[in-house]
Amino acid sequence: MNYRTKATVMDGDAINRAVTRIAHEILEANRGAGNIALVGVVTRGAALAEMLAEKIAHIEGKPVPVGTLDISFYRDDLATRLNPEVHRSDIPFDVEGRDLILVDDVLYTGRTIRSAMDAIMDYGRPCSVQLAVLVDRGHRELPIRADYVGKNVPSARRERVKVYFAPMDGRDSVEILELEDQEGAN
Amino acid sequence: MLSTRHVIDIEDLSTDDIRLILDTAESFKEVNERRIKKLPTLRGRTVVNLFLEPSTRTRTSFELAAKRLSADGINFTASASATVKGESLADTAATLSAMACDLVIIRHKYAGAPRILAEKMDAHIVNGGDGMHQHPTQALLDLFSMRERFGTLEGLKVGIVGDIAHSRVAGSLIPALRMMGAEPIIIGPPTLMPASPEVHGARVTSSIDEVLPELDVAYMLRIQMERAEGMPFPSLREYSRLFGMNKRRLDAMPPKSIVMHPGPMNRGVEISAEVADSDRSLVLDQVNAGVAVRMAVMYLLLGGESSGVAS
């Protein structure tokens, strides 16, 4: 199945502004960076978490702990979709009592975040878990919502919404993709 | 996913399979280092340890691996099982099948026992050591430990020292090393060599001192003191003097080289206590790797099938 880009809904600048705004929102809601920690869901969530951590450190003047989480082993679809590409999780701080901010690129059905919450609970008991996403594309299948959203991007189920980051993809953008043979269909 | 249903001989796996197992084991190693060493991945699956030959470390390693993946692990040990009452392996297989087990790990006195199970059962079979034939998960964890230390397996010179002829560990490790581009060198007295050692496709020598300066790894096999027909050499002391790993021999090896042993060690025979406890010894890393590698094997064998209810 080949996909092609139907539309670019965010470019590098738009992403940058959204991330700056989210950084400020996180600091406002949590009254500073004293107790927060960011945990990015691999792979692009982790890249986004690094970007947020940098912005927050810049605003507050001190670093914020960042971890990465691989949720492959907590997925609910292992029966039908064994993902051989596993990465290591790395949580280099104590989760106990922290206000944890899970970070992911796209929020869709909510199942990845459900898996991420199960995974993070196995590291300890955070004081709270909040969710920051760059894109919310709707179509939730579980009662999960984001606390901080970069952009709401309504989408059709048959489309894919992808976030690209320069270090791994060569460009910074948020794109809606559709199947190649959907030429006239809307 | 692996290209094979069972892991009975190391040759059942392709080199891609081996790489996948080693890469996956790295993630599981991280899980084994955190506070809650549990993943929900194999919840509801049944894993049977059919150990019809004595073992503590391998059986415990497999048991931990299953439990950490939330699978239900059952242990059958030789003395406590119906085999004492004369039940045949085929009947044991039928009984386990009737209980809908997903994966059976078998250790048995006779080579070929895992194949019999594989023919008679629907479950995935993992060989935990069959007679003097093969012990594939040991080879995999050894590869993992070597790769972790050296960054790669390609071109590594690994000297395997001791009772090659009767070692199922060597039976899996020698082909495994060749498959991954390493160079095994087998070392031991002629009385402990197989009749035609060249079938292993490895260099053979009865002088350990001759090859020590080129080895990256010295892999010491256990002298099996419990063998009924007696020692095929004049005395343990002579064996130790000619083939044992000690400080003098360690110093003759290249500076970054390491010593490995599948355990349990006969301190003072094939390996001196000083070397066993030194920082050039990878023995504890091997044990650590064992659980992670076995988790990886179970995950890759069982993960891709319907388990009924999604978690």
Chai-1 contact restraints between the chains, C-beta under 6 A:
chainA,res_idxA,chainB,res_idxB,connection_type,confidence,min_distance_angstrom,max_distance_angstrom,comment,restraint_id
A,F73,B,L39,contact,1.0,0.0,6.0,A-B,restraint_1
A,F73,B,T41,contact,1.0,0.0,6.0,A-B,restraint_2
A,D76,B,A310,contact,1.0,0.0,6.0,A-B,restraint_3
A,D76,B,S311,contact,1.0,0.0,6.0,A-B,restraint_4
A,L78,B,G303,contact,1.0,0.0,6.0,A-B,restraint_5
A,A79,B,S306,contact,1.0,0.0,6.0,A-B,restraint_6
A,A79,B,S307,contact,1.0,0.0,6.0,A-B,restraint_7
A,L82,B,M1,contact,1.0,0.0,6.0,A-B,restraint_8
A,L82,B,G303,contact,1.0,0.0,6.0,A-B,restraint_9
A,L82,B,G304,contact,1.0,0.0,6.0,A-B,restraint_10
A,V86,B,T24,contact,1.0,0.0,6.0,A-B,restraint_11
A,V86,B,S27,contact,1.0,0.0,6.0,A-B,restraint_12
A,R88,B,S27,contact,1.0,0.0,6.0,A-B,restraint_13
A,R88,B,E30,contact,1.0,0.0,6.0,A-B,restraint_14
A,S89,B,E30,contact,1.0,0.0,6.0,A-B,restraint_15
A,D122,B,I36,contact,1.0,0.0,6.0,A-B,restraint_16
